[in-house]
Amino acid sequence: AKAVLQLKNEREKARRKLEQLDSALSALAGLGESSGKVGRAQTLGMKPRVMSAAARKRIAAAQRARWAKWKAARRSK
């Protein structure tokens, strides 16, 4: 009878500990949640940079030239 009483006491302690852990987990769960937004936050007051079509064409052409040079160097090896 004494052993049964001890086991019931241990079970009650374990139940209380589980409740504490559950409440701690639920409190921490709210801290790590994101707002659903992904990406870089935009600074207030600053406008996004806009690139002209001509500038994009120049940059694309320069990148194609770099790739062509790199591929030519790889073929010659």
PyMOL Python script that loads the backbone (N, CA, C, O; Angstrom):
from pymol import cmd

cmd.read_pdbstr("""\
ATOM      1  N   ALA A   1       0.829  -1.191   0.000  1.00  0.00           N
ATOM      2  CA  ALA A   1       0.000   0.000   0.000  1.00  0.00           C
ATOM      3  C   ALA A   1       0.870   1.250   0.000  1.00  0.00           C
ATOM      4  O   ALA A   1       0.545   2.246  -0.647  1.00  0.00           O
ATOM      5  N   LYS A   2       1.980   1.188   0.734  1.00  0.00           N
ATOM      6  CA  LYS A   2       2.876   2.345   0.795  1.00  0.00           C
ATOM      7  C   LYS A   2       3.518   2.604  -0.573  1.00  0.00           C
ATOM      8  O   LYS A   2       3.700   3.755  -0.971  1.00  0.00           O
ATOM      9  N   ALA A   3       3.859   1.527  -1.286  1.00  0.00           N
ATOM     10  CA  ALA A   3       4.474   1.657  -2.607  1.00  0.00           C
ATOM     11  C   ALA A   3       3.489   2.277  -3.593  1.00  0.00           C
ATOM     12  O   ALA A   3       3.874   3.098  -4.425  1.00  0.00           O
ATOM     13  N   VAL A   4       2.226   1.888  -3.502  1.00  0.00           N
ATOM     14  CA  VAL A   4       1.202   2.435  -4.392  1.00  0.00           C
ATOM     15  C   VAL A   4       1.030   3.926  -4.134  1.00  0.00           C
ATOM     16  O   VAL A   4       0.909   4.711  -5.075  1.00  0.00           O
ATOM     17  N   LEU A   5       1.019   4.314  -2.882  1.00  0.00           N
ATOM     18  CA  LEU A   5       0.888   5.726  -2.520  1.00  0.00           C
ATOM     19  C   LEU A   5       2.074   6.536  -3.042  1.00  0.00           C
ATOM     20  O   LEU A   5       1.905   7.651  -3.535  1.00  0.00           O
ATOM     21  N   GLN A   6       3.275   5.964  -2.928  1.00  0.00           N
ATOM     22  CA  GLN A   6       4.477   6.643  -3.440  1.00  0.00           C
ATOM     23  C   GLN A   6       4.387   6.836  -4.952  1.00  0.00           C
ATOM     24  O   GLN A   6       4.717   7.903  -5.471  1.00  0.00           O
ATOM     25  N   LEU A   7       3.933   5.787  -5.658  1.00  0.00           N
ATOM     26  CA  LEU A   7       3.812   5.881  -7.111  1.00  0.00           C
ATOM     27  C   LEU A   7       2.782   6.938  -7.517  1.00  0.00           C
ATOM     28  O   LEU A   7       2.991   7.668  -8.486  1.00  0.00           O
ATOM     29  N   LYS A   8       1.679   7.020  -6.784  1.00  0.00           N
ATOM     30  CA  LYS A   8       0.669   8.040  -7.084  1.00  0.00           C
ATOM     31  C   LYS A   8       1.231   9.443  -6.868  1.00  0.00           C
ATOM     32  O   LYS A   8       0.948  10.357  -7.644  1.00  0.00           O
ATOM     33  N   ASN A   9       2.025   9.610  -5.814  1.00  0.00           N
ATOM     34  CA  ASN A   9       2.658  10.906  -5.558  1.00  0.00           C
ATOM     35  C   ASN A   9       3.626  11.273  -6.676  1.00  0.00           C
ATOM     36  O   ASN A   9       3.669  12.420  -7.119  1.00  0.00           O
ATOM     37  N   GLU A  10       4.401  10.294  -7.128  1.00  0.00           N
ATOM     38  CA  GLU A  10       5.354  10.533  -8.226  1.00  0.00           C
ATOM     39  C   GLU A  10       4.613  10.900  -9.508  1.00  0.00           C
ATOM     40  O   GLU A  10       5.040  11.779 -10.257  1.00  0.00           O
ATOM     41  N   ARG A  11       3.488  10.207  -9.752  1.00  0.00           N
ATOM     42  CA  ARG A  11       2.697  10.504 -10.948  1.00  0.00           C
ATOM     43  C   ARG A  11       2.162  11.936 -10.890  1.00  0.00           C
ATOM     44  O   ARG A  11       2.164  12.636 -11.903  1.00  0.00           O
ATOM     45  N   GLU A  12       1.710  12.372  -9.729  1.00  0.00           N
ATOM     46  CA  GLU A  12       1.194  13.729  -9.563  1.00  0.00           C
ATOM     47  C   GLU A  12       2.298  14.767  -9.777  1.00  0.00           C
ATOM     48  O   GLU A  12       2.064  15.805 -10.396  1.00  0.00           O
ATOM     49  N   LYS A  13       3.499  14.486  -9.264  1.00  0.00           N
ATOM     50  CA  LYS A  13       4.639  15.396  -9.483  1.00  0.00           C
ATOM     51  C   LYS A  13       4.959  15.501 -10.973  1.00  0.00           C
ATOM     52  O   LYS A  13       5.201  16.588 -11.498  1.00  0.00           O
ATOM     53  N   ALA A  14       4.955  14.341 -11.642  1.00  0.00           N
ATOM     54  CA  ALA A  14       5.259  14.322 -13.072  1.00  0.00           C
ATOM     55  C   ALA A  14       4.197  15.094 -13.858  1.00  0.00           C
ATOM     56  O   ALA A  14       4.531  15.806 -14.806  1.00  0.00           O
ATOM     57  N   ARG A  15       2.915  14.961 -13.475  1.00  0.00           N
ATOM     58  CA  ARG A  15       1.839  15.671 -14.152  1.00  0.00           C
ATOM     59  C   ARG A  15       2.004  17.180 -13.997  1.00  0.00           C
ATOM     60  O   ARG A  15       1.807  17.929 -14.954  1.00  0.00           O
ATOM     61  N   ARG A  16       2.367  17.630 -12.788  1.00  0.00           N
ATOM     62  CA  ARG A  16       2.578  19.061 -12.553  1.00  0.00           C
ATOM     63  C   ARG A  16       3.758  19.580 -13.368  1.00  0.00           C
ATOM     64  O   ARG A  16       3.711  20.674 -13.932  1.00  0.00           O
ATOM     65  N   LYS A  17       4.815  18.774 -13.418  1.00  0.00           N
ATOM     66  CA  LYS A  17       5.997  19.166 -14.192  1.00  0.00           C
ATOM     67  C   LYS A  17       5.646  19.281 -15.677  1.00  0.00           C
ATOM     68  O   LYS A  17       6.098  20.204 -16.354  1.00  0.00           O
ATOM     69  N   LEU A  18       4.835  18.339 -16.184  1.00  0.00           N
ATOM     70  CA  LEU A  18       4.414  18.395 -17.582  1.00  0.00           C
ATOM     71  C   LEU A  18       3.596  19.654 -17.861  1.00  0.00           C
ATOM     72  O   LEU A  18       3.758  20.275 -18.912  1.00  0.00           O
ATOM     73  N   GLU A  19       2.734  20.031 -16.946  1.00  0.00           N
ATOM     74  CA  GLU A  19       1.956  21.255 -17.123  1.00  0.00           C
ATOM     75  C   GLU A  19       2.865  22.476 -17.188  1.00  0.00           C
ATOM     76  O   GLU A  19       2.641  23.380 -17.993  1.00  0.00           O
ATOM     77  N   GLN A  20       3.886  22.500 -16.345  1.00  0.00           N
ATOM     78  CA  GLN A  20       4.839  23.617 -16.368  1.00  0.00           C
ATOM     79  C   GLN A  20       5.575  23.671 -17.703  1.00  0.00           C
ATOM     80  O   GLN A  20       5.744  24.736 -18.297  1.00  0.00           O
ATOM     81  N   LEU A  21       6.009  22.492 -18.161  1.00  0.00           N
ATOM     82  CA  LEU A  21       6.728  22.441 -19.437  1.00  0.00           C
ATOM     83  C   LEU A  21       5.827  22.864 -20.594  1.00  0.00           C
ATOM     84  O   LEU A  21       6.262  23.586 -21.491  1.00  0.00           O
ATOM     85  N   ASP A  22       4.574  22.416 -20.574  1.00  0.00           N
ATOM     86  CA  ASP A  22       3.641  22.801 -21.633  1.00  0.00           C
ATOM     87  C   ASP A  22       3.419  24.308 -21.657  1.00  0.00           C
ATOM     88  O   ASP A  22       3.381  24.916 -22.727  1.00  0.00           O
ATOM     89  N   SER A  23       3.273  24.906 -20.486  1.00  0.00           N
ATOM     90  CA  SER A  23       3.063  26.355 -20.462  1.00  0.00           C
ATOM     91  C   SER A  23       4.317  27.101 -20.918  1.00  0.00           C
ATOM     92  O   SER A  23       4.220  28.133 -21.583  1.00  0.00           O
ATOM     93  N   ALA A  24       5.491  26.581 -20.561  1.00  0.00           N
ATOM     94  CA  ALA A  24       6.733  27.213 -21.019  1.00  0.00           C
ATOM     95  C   ALA A  24       6.866  27.100 -22.536  1.00  0.00           C
ATOM     96  O   ALA A  24       7.270  28.054 -23.201  1.00  0.00           O
ATOM     97  N   LEU A  25       6.527  25.933 -23.079  1.00  0.00           N
ATOM     98  CA  LEU A  25       6.604  25.747 -24.527  1.00  0.00           C
ATOM     99  C   LEU A  25       5.634  26.665 -25.258  1.00  0.00           C
ATOM    100  O   LEU A  25       5.988  27.250 -26.282  1.00  0.00           O
ATOM    101  N   SER A  26       4.431  26.796 -24.751  1.00  0.00           N
ATOM    102  CA  SER A  26       3.470  27.662 -25.431  1.00  0.00           C
ATOM    103  C   SER A  26       3.904  29.124 -25.357  1.00  0.00           C
ATOM    104  O   SER A  26       3.651  29.893 -26.284  1.00  0.00           O
ATOM    105  N   ALA A  27       4.554  29.510 -24.265  1.00  0.00           N
ATOM    106  CA  ALA A  27       5.052  30.885 -24.161  1.00  0.00           C
ATOM    107  C   ALA A  27       6.185  31.122 -25.150  1.00  0.00           C
ATOM    108  O   ALA A  27       6.259  32.180 -25.774  1.00  0.00           O
ATOM    109  N   LEU A  28       7.060  30.146 -25.292  1.00  0.00           N
ATOM    110  CA  LEU A  28       8.191  30.292 -26.212  1.00  0.00           C
ATOM    111  C   LEU A  28       7.760  30.179 -27.664  1.00  0.00           C
ATOM    112  O   LEU A  28       8.396  30.763 -28.541  1.00  0.00           O
ATOM    113  N   ALA A  29       6.701  29.443 -27.932  1.00  0.00           N
ATOM    114  CA  ALA A  29       6.258  29.256 -29.314  1.00  0.00           C
ATOM    115  C   ALA A  29       5.882  30.587 -29.950  1.00  0.00           C
ATOM    116  O   ALA A  29       6.099  30.772 -31.147  1.00  0.00           O
ATOM    117  N   GLY A  30       5.333  31.502 -29.195  1.00  0.00           N
ATOM    118  CA  GLY A  30       4.942  32.795 -29.739  1.00  0.00           C
ATOM    119  C   GLY A  30       6.121  33.680 -30.073  1.00  0.00           C
ATOM    120  O   GLY A  30       5.995  34.592 -30.890  1.00  0.00           O
ATOM    121  N   LEU A  31       7.272  33.430 -29.457  1.00  0.00           N
ATOM    122  CA  LEU A  31       8.438  34.280 -29.692  1.00  0.00           C
ATOM    123  C   LEU A  31       9.083  34.021 -31.037  1.00  0.00           C
ATOM    124  O   LEU A  31       9.586  34.957 -31.658  1.00  0.00           O
ATOM    125  N   GLY A  32       9.086  32.778 -31.510  1.00  0.00           N
ATOM    126  CA  GLY A  32       9.811  32.436 -32.726  1.00  0.00           C
ATOM    127  C   GLY A  32       9.002  32.540 -33.992  1.00  0.00           C
ATOM    128  O   GLY A  32       9.545  32.341 -35.078  1.00  0.00           O
ATOM    129  N   GLU A  33       7.713  32.847 -33.894  1.00  0.00           N
ATOM    130  CA  GLU A  33       6.889  32.896 -35.088  1.00  0.00           C
ATOM    131  C   GLU A  33       7.196  34.147 -35.890  1.00  0.00           C
ATOM    132  O   GLU A  33       7.428  35.224 -35.342  1.00  0.00           O
ATOM    133  N   SER A  34       7.191  33.972 -37.220  1.00  0.00           N
ATOM    134  CA  SER A  34       7.428  35.123 -38.084  1.00  0.00           C
ATOM    135  C   SER A  34       6.092  35.730 -38.473  1.00  0.00           C
ATOM    136  O   SER A  34       5.039  35.122 -38.285  1.00  0.00           O
ATOM    137  N   SER A  35       6.147  36.910 -39.004  1.00  0.00           N
ATOM    138  CA  SER A  35       4.928  37.607 -39.391  1.00  0.00           C
ATOM    139  C   SER A  35       4.429  37.143 -40.751  1.00  0.00           C
ATOM    140  O   SER A  35       3.400  37.626 -41.222  1.00  0.00           O
ATOM    141  N   GLY A  36       5.138  36.216 -41.392  1.00  0.00           N
ATOM    142  CA  GLY A  36       4.739  35.730 -42.698  1.00  0.00           C
ATOM    143  C   GLY A  36       5.425  36.462 -43.832  1.00  0.00           C
ATOM    144  O   GLY A  36       5.362  36.020 -44.979  1.00  0.00           O
ATOM    145  N   LYS A  37       6.074  37.565 -43.535  1.00  0.00           N
ATOM    146  CA  LYS A  37       6.767  38.317 -44.569  1.00  0.00           C
ATOM    147  C   LYS A  37       8.154  37.727 -44.757  1.00  0.00           C
ATOM    148  O   LYS A  37       8.838  37.383 -43.794  1.00  0.00           O
ATOM    149  N   VAL A  38       8.552  37.619 -46.010  1.00  0.00           N
ATOM    150  CA  VAL A  38       9.856  37.056 -46.316  1.00  0.00           C
ATOM    151  C   VAL A  38      10.635  38.085 -47.109  1.00  0.00           C
ATOM    152  O   VAL A  38      10.077  38.780 -47.959  1.00  0.00           O
ATOM    153  N   GLY A  39      11.908  38.181 -46.835  1.00  0.00           N
ATOM    154  CA  GLY A  39      12.739  39.092 -47.600  1.00  0.00           C
ATOM    155  C   GLY A  39      13.279  40.207 -46.734  1.00  0.00           C
ATOM    156  O   GLY A  39      13.134  40.206 -45.511  1.00  0.00           O
ATOM    157  N   ARG A  40      13.900  41.147 -47.397  1.00  0.00           N
ATOM    158  CA  ARG A  40      14.529  42.256 -46.703  1.00  0.00           C
ATOM    159  C   ARG A  40      13.501  43.327 -46.359  1.00  0.00           C
ATOM    160  O   ARG A  40      12.647  43.660 -47.182  1.00  0.00           O
ATOM    161  N   ALA A  41      13.578  43.850 -45.184  1.00  0.00           N
ATOM    162  CA  ALA A  41      12.674  44.929 -44.794  1.00  0.00           C
ATOM    163  C   ALA A  41      13.110  46.212 -45.487  1.00  0.00           C
ATOM    164  O   ALA A  41      14.303  46.503 -45.580  1.00  0.00           O
ATOM    165  N   GLN A  42      12.156  46.964 -45.963  1.00  0.00           N
ATOM    166  CA  GLN A  42      12.484  48.211 -46.649  1.00  0.00           C
ATOM    167  C   GLN A  42      12.592  49.325 -45.624  1.00  0.00           C
ATOM    168  O   GLN A  42      11.739  49.471 -44.748  1.00  0.00           O
ATOM    169  N   THR A  43      13.646  50.099 -45.748  1.00  0.00           N
ATOM    170  CA  THR A  43      13.870  51.209 -44.835  1.00  0.00           C
ATOM    171  C   THR A  43      12.839  52.295 -45.106  1.00  0.00           C
ATOM    172  O   THR A  43      12.559  52.626 -46.258  1.00  0.00           O
ATOM    173  N   LEU A  44      12.287  52.835 -44.052  1.00  0.00           N
ATOM    174  CA  LEU A  44      11.288  53.883 -44.206  1.00  0.00           C
ATOM    175  C   LEU A  44      11.921  55.134 -44.799  1.00  0.00           C
ATOM    176  O   LEU A  44      13.037  55.512 -44.445  1.00  0.00           O
ATOM    177  N   GLY A  45      11.198  55.759 -45.695  1.00  0.00           N
ATOM    178  CA  GLY A  45      11.657  57.012 -46.260  1.00  0.00           C
ATOM    179  C   GLY A  45      12.565  56.859 -47.462  1.00  0.00           C
ATOM    180  O   GLY A  45      12.866  57.852 -48.125  1.00  0.00           O
ATOM    181  N   MET A  46      13.011  55.654 -47.767  1.00  0.00           N
ATOM    182  CA  MET A  46      13.896  55.469 -48.915  1.00  0.00           C
ATOM    183  C   MET A  46      13.113  54.849 -50.065  1.00  0.00           C
ATOM    184  O   MET A  46      12.340  53.911 -49.868  1.00  0.00           O
ATOM    185  N   LYS A  47      13.318  55.377 -51.257  1.00  0.00           N
ATOM    186  CA  LYS A  47      12.657  54.827 -52.428  1.00  0.00           C
ATOM    187  C   LYS A  47      13.507  53.679 -52.969  1.00  0.00           C
ATOM    188  O   LYS A  47      14.731  53.704 -52.841  1.00  0.00           O
ATOM    189  N   PRO A  48      12.875  52.679 -53.569  1.00  0.00           N
ATOM    190  CA  PRO A  48      13.665  51.591 -54.153  1.00  0.00           C
ATOM    191  C   PRO A  48      14.459  52.103 -55.353  1.00  0.00           C
ATOM    192  O   PRO A  48      14.033  53.028 -56.045  1.00  0.00           O
ATOM    193  N   ARG A  49      15.586  51.505 -55.582  1.00  0.00           N
ATOM    194  CA  ARG A  49      16.414  51.921 -56.721  1.00  0.00           C
ATOM    195  C   ARG A  49      15.774  51.424 -58.010  1.00  0.00           C
ATOM    196  O   ARG A  49      15.321  50.283 -58.096  1.00  0.00           O
ATOM    197  N   VAL A  50      15.745  52.279 -58.985  1.00  0.00           N
ATOM    198  CA  VAL A  50      15.161  51.930 -60.271  1.00  0.00           C
ATOM    199  C   VAL A  50      16.272  51.988 -61.306  1.00  0.00           C
ATOM    200  O   VAL A  50      17.038  52.950 -61.362  1.00  0.00           O
ATOM    201  N   MET A  51      16.349  50.941 -62.127  1.00  0.00           N
ATOM    202  CA  MET A  51      17.385  50.884 -63.148  1.00  0.00           C
ATOM    203  C   MET A  51      16.718  51.017 -64.518  1.00  0.00           C
ATOM    204  O   MET A  51      15.688  50.395 -64.778  1.00  0.00           O
ATOM    205  N   SER A  52      17.300  51.816 -65.372  1.00  0.00           N
ATOM    206  CA  SER A  52      16.722  52.009 -66.701  1.00  0.00           C
ATOM    207  C   SER A  52      16.928  50.755 -67.544  1.00  0.00           C
ATOM    208  O   SER A  52      17.783  49.920 -67.246  1.00  0.00           O
ATOM    209  N   ALA A  53      16.136  50.643 -68.589  1.00  0.00           N
ATOM    210  CA  ALA A  53      16.251  49.498 -69.488  1.00  0.00           C
ATOM    211  C   ALA A  53      17.623  49.480 -70.155  1.00  0.00           C
ATOM    212  O   ALA A  53      18.200  48.412 -70.363  1.00  0.00           O
ATOM    213  N   ALA A  54      18.142  50.649 -70.487  1.00  0.00           N
ATOM    214  CA  ALA A  54      19.463  50.732 -71.127  1.00  0.00           C
ATOM    215  C   ALA A  54      20.551  50.232 -70.178  1.00  0.00           C
ATOM    216  O   ALA A  54      21.472  49.528 -70.594  1.00  0.00           O
ATOM    217  N   ALA A  55      20.442  50.596 -68.910  1.00  0.00           N
ATOM    218  CA  ALA A  55      21.434  50.143 -67.933  1.00  0.00           C
ATOM    219  C   ALA A  55      21.367  48.626 -67.773  1.00  0.00           C
ATOM    220  O   ALA A  55      22.400  47.962 -67.678  1.00  0.00           O
ATOM    221  N   ARG A  56      20.147  48.077 -67.744  1.00  0.00           N
ATOM    222  CA  ARG A  56      20.012  46.619 -67.640  1.00  0.00           C
ATOM    223  C   ARG A  56      20.625  45.929 -68.847  1.00  0.00           C
ATOM    224  O   ARG A  56      21.263  44.885 -68.712  1.00  0.00           O
ATOM    225  N   LYS A  57      20.433  46.513 -70.036  1.00  0.00           N
ATOM    226  CA  LYS A  57      21.015  45.931 -71.254  1.00  0.00           C
ATOM    227  C   LYS A  57      22.535  45.952 -71.193  1.00  0.00           C
ATOM    228  O   LYS A  57      23.182  44.971 -71.560  1.00  0.00           O
ATOM    229  N   ARG A  58      23.117  47.068 -70.731  1.00  0.00           N
ATOM    230  CA  ARG A  58      24.579  47.160 -70.619  1.00  0.00           C
ATOM    231  C   ARG A  58      25.110  46.115 -69.650  1.00  0.00           C
ATOM    232  O   ARG A  58      26.098  45.440 -69.937  1.00  0.00           O
ATOM    233  N   ILE A  59      24.456  45.984 -68.507  1.00  0.00           N
ATOM    234  CA  ILE A  59      24.906  45.020 -67.493  1.00  0.00           C
ATOM    235  C   ILE A  59      24.783  43.596 -68.031  1.00  0.00           C
ATOM    236  O   ILE A  59      25.684  42.781 -67.835  1.00  0.00           O
ATOM    237  N   ALA A  60      23.668  43.289 -68.711  1.00  0.00           N
ATOM    238  CA  ALA A  60      23.472  41.953 -69.269  1.00  0.00           C
ATOM    239  C   ALA A  60      24.527  41.646 -70.329  1.00  0.00           C
ATOM    240  O   ALA A  60      25.055  40.535 -70.382  1.00  0.00           O
ATOM    241  N   ALA A  61      24.832  42.635 -71.173  1.00  0.00           N
ATOM    242  CA  ALA A  61      25.844  42.429 -72.213  1.00  0.00           C
ATOM    243  C   ALA A  61      27.217  42.195 -71.592  1.00  0.00           C
ATOM    244  O   ALA A  61      27.972  41.340 -72.054  1.00  0.00           O
ATOM    245  N   ALA A  62      27.538  42.946 -70.553  1.00  0.00           N
ATOM    246  CA  ALA A  62      28.831  42.764 -69.887  1.00  0.00           C
ATOM    247  C   ALA A  62      28.912  41.380 -69.247  1.00  0.00           C
ATOM    248  O   ALA A  62      29.966  40.747 -69.281  1.00  0.00           O
ATOM    249  N   GLN A  63      27.815  40.907 -68.667  1.00  0.00           N
ATOM    250  CA  GLN A  63      27.821  39.579 -68.056  1.00  0.00           C
ATOM    251  C   GLN A  63      27.956  38.496 -69.121  1.00  0.00           C
ATOM    252  O   GLN A  63      28.675  37.517 -68.922  1.00  0.00           O
ATOM    253  N   ARG A  64      27.270  38.666 -70.252  1.00  0.00           N
ATOM    254  CA  ARG A  64      27.417  37.685 -71.341  1.00  0.00           C
ATOM    255  C   ARG A  64      28.858  37.647 -71.832  1.00  0.00           C
ATOM    256  O   ARG A  64      29.383  36.575 -72.131  1.00  0.00           O
ATOM    257  N   ALA A  65      29.502  38.811 -71.917  1.00  0.00           N
ATOM    258  CA  ALA A  65      30.903  38.863 -72.347  1.00  0.00           C
ATOM    259  C   ALA A  65      31.796  38.147 -71.341  1.00  0.00           C
ATOM    260  O   ALA A  65      32.713  37.423 -71.730  1.00  0.00           O
ATOM    261  N   ARG A  66      31.534  38.345 -70.046  1.00  0.00           N
ATOM    262  CA  ARG A  66      32.335  37.646 -69.026  1.00  0.00           C
ATOM    263  C   ARG A  66      32.174  36.137 -69.148  1.00  0.00           C
ATOM    264  O   ARG A  66      33.155  35.397 -69.076  1.00  0.00           O
ATOM    265  N   TRP A  67      30.918  35.674 -69.337  1.00  0.00           N
ATOM    266  CA  TRP A  67      30.688  34.241 -69.483  1.00  0.00           C
ATOM    267  C   TRP A  67      31.390  33.701 -70.729  1.00  0.00           C
ATOM    268  O   TRP A  67      31.994  32.630 -70.686  1.00  0.00           O
ATOM    269  N   ALA A  68      31.312  34.436 -71.832  1.00  0.00           N
ATOM    270  CA  ALA A  68      31.949  33.986 -73.071  1.00  0.00           C
ATOM    271  C   ALA A  68      33.455  33.859 -72.874  1.00  0.00           C
ATOM    272  O   ALA A  68      34.061  32.886 -73.322  1.00  0.00           O
ATOM    273  N   LYS A  69      34.056  34.834 -72.208  1.00  0.00           N
ATOM    274  CA  LYS A  69      35.493  34.797 -71.934  1.00  0.00           C
ATOM    275  C   LYS A  69      35.833  33.594 -71.058  1.00  0.00           C
ATOM    276  O   LYS A  69      36.827  32.910 -71.302  1.00  0.00           O
ATOM    277  N   TRP A  70      35.009  33.333 -70.036  1.00  0.00           N
ATOM    278  CA  TRP A  70      35.260  32.217 -69.115  1.00  0.00           C
ATOM    279  C   TRP A  70      35.118  30.884 -69.841  1.00  0.00           C
ATOM    280  O   TRP A  70      35.928  29.977 -69.649  1.00  0.00           O
ATOM    281  N   LYS A  71      34.080  30.768 -70.682  1.00  0.00           N
ATOM    282  CA  LYS A  71      33.864  29.516 -71.419  1.00  0.00           C
ATOM    283  C   LYS A  71      34.978  29.283 -72.436  1.00  0.00           C
ATOM    284  O   LYS A  71      35.410  28.146 -72.631  1.00  0.00           O
ATOM    285  N   ALA A  72      35.446  30.350 -73.085  1.00  0.00           N
ATOM    286  CA  ALA A  72      36.534  30.214 -74.054  1.00  0.00           C
ATOM    287  C   ALA A  72      37.805  29.750 -73.354  1.00  0.00           C
ATOM    288  O   ALA A  72      38.548  28.926 -73.888  1.00  0.00           O
ATOM    289  N   ALA A  73      38.051  30.275 -72.165  1.00  0.00           N
ATOM    290  CA  ALA A  73      39.240  29.867 -71.415  1.00  0.00           C
ATOM    291  C   ALA A  73      39.135  28.403 -71.011  1.00  0.00           C
ATOM    292  O   ALA A  73      40.146  27.701 -70.990  1.00  0.00           O
ATOM    293  N   ARG A  74      37.946  27.932 -70.694  1.00  0.00           N
ATOM    294  CA  ARG A  74      37.761  26.530 -70.297  1.00  0.00           C
ATOM    295  C   ARG A  74      37.936  25.595 -71.488  1.00  0.00           C
ATOM    296  O   ARG A  74      38.453  24.489 -71.329  1.00  0.00           O
ATOM    297  N   ARG A  75      37.506  26.028 -72.696  1.00  0.00           N
ATOM    298  CA  ARG A  75      37.634  25.186 -73.888  1.00  0.00           C
ATOM    299  C   ARG A  75      39.092  25.034 -74.302  1.00  0.00           C
ATOM    300  O   ARG A  75      39.493  23.980 -74.795  1.00  0.00           O
ATOM    301  N   SER A  76      39.875  26.068 -74.105  1.00  0.00           N
ATOM    302  CA  SER A  76      41.265  26.035 -74.560  1.00  0.00           C
ATOM    303  C   SER A  76      42.145  25.174 -73.659  1.00  0.00           C
ATOM    304  O   SER A  76      43.254  24.813 -74.055  1.00  0.00           O
ATOM    305  N   LYS A  77      41.684  24.843 -72.472  1.00  0.00           N
ATOM    306  CA  LYS A  77      42.499  24.031 -71.550  1.00  0.00           C
ATOM    307  C   LYS A  77      42.481  22.579 -71.918  1.00  0.00           C
ATOM    308  O   LYS A  77      43.114  21.764 -71.246  1.00  0.00           O
TER     309      LYS A  77
END
""", "prot")
cmd.dss("prot")
cmd.show_as("cartoon", "prot")
cmd.util.cbc("prot")
cmd.orient("prot")
